[in-house]
Amino acid sequence: MLQSLTAKHSVQFPSTGFDFGGTNSLEEVGQAFAAVNITGHRWVGSGNSNCFPYKKGVYARLENTVACRDGLKSGCEFIDKGYAWTLDYESSIAREIKLGLDGVITNYPRNALAALKQEDVARIARSAGPKDSPWTRIKTTT
C-alpha cells in the first residue's frame, strides 16, 4: 500500500498521516498498521461522543495510548501520537491535555483555547502553530 501511495503521490506523502483509531483495541490497531506496512506518521484516536466522553472505558484506552506512545508498555510501540475526540467541555479538554495526549478534536475551539490558558495546563501544553510539524512531538517542561 505504501509503495503505491508514494509512487502516485510522492509530493503529498510527507504530509500524510494515518489513523486506525476508533473503538478497536490497541492490539487491533497495531495489527492494522502492520498489515498495510505503515511504520510512521501513526496517530491513534480514542473517543465516544461529546455527551459521554468517558463511556465504555475510553479514558482507560487514552491512558494506554499515552503509555504505549511513551514506551511504558510493550507490544504497542506503533503509536506515534494520540488524541481524544470529541471533547467539547473545557474541563474534559484540560483533563486530556494533562493526561499527556498530543491533541483533541472539539466542536468548540474556544473551549480548547480556554483550557490551554488554565495555569496547570499552560505549563505543559500550547496550541500548535503553522510551523509545527504534525509528526514531531511538542515536548514541554514542567
Secondary structure, 3 states (H helix, E strand, C coil): CHHHHHHHHCCCHHHCCEECCECCCHHHHHHHHHHCCCCCCEEEEEECCCCCCCHHHHHHHHHHHHHHHCCCCCCCCCCCEEEEECCCCHHHHHHHHHHCCCEECCCCHHHHHHHHHCHHHHCCCCCCCCCCCCCCCCCCCC
